[in-house]
Amino acid sequence: MTIAEKRNKIKKAVESFSNEQLEETLHFIEKVIDNDERRKDYIKNLLIKEKNLFERLAK
């Protein structure tokens, strides 16, 4: 299935949603985005801690 076909399939599915389903879907997407941001921040902090640890070990 090509990307264009996938887009059309998703578009048709979204168009068939009721307002309640659209609200639930948007809420779910916002939740996923928020979780991704938290994961990125967590990994970034881990990398900074690891860098600091290696810098201290190198001294």
N, C-alpha and C positions, 0 to 999 in steps of 0.2 A: 504494500500500500504506500503510495507516494505521500509526501507532506501535504500537497494540495488536497488529496482525497481525505486525509486525516482531518484537515481543517474544515472541509465541507461537512464531514460526519459530525464533528464537534459542534459546528455552527447549527446544523439541523437539530441536534440534541438539545442545545441551549434554547433554541427558538421554541421547542416543545415544552419547556419547563414552565411551571406555574410561578407566580410571583413568590410564593413561599419557598419553592425549590431554588429559585434564583438567589434569594436571601441566604438560604442555608449554604449554597455553593460558594457565594462570595465570602461568607463568614469562614468557611472551611479554608478557602484560598488565603485569606488574611491570616488565619491561624498558622498555616504552613509557612507563609512568608516570615511571620514573627519567629517561629521555631528555627528557621534557617538563619535568621539574623543572630539569634542567640548562639546557635552552633558555631557560626563564623567568629563571633566574639570569643567564645570559649576556646576555640582552636588558636586564635590569634594570641590570647593570653598564655596558652600553653607553650606556644612557640617562643614568646618573649621570655618566659620562665626558663625554658630549656636553653635559650641563648645565654641568659645570665648565668646559668649553672655551668655551661661549658666555658664561659669567659673566666669564671672564678676558678674552675679546675685548671685552666691553662696558665694561671699565674704561679 
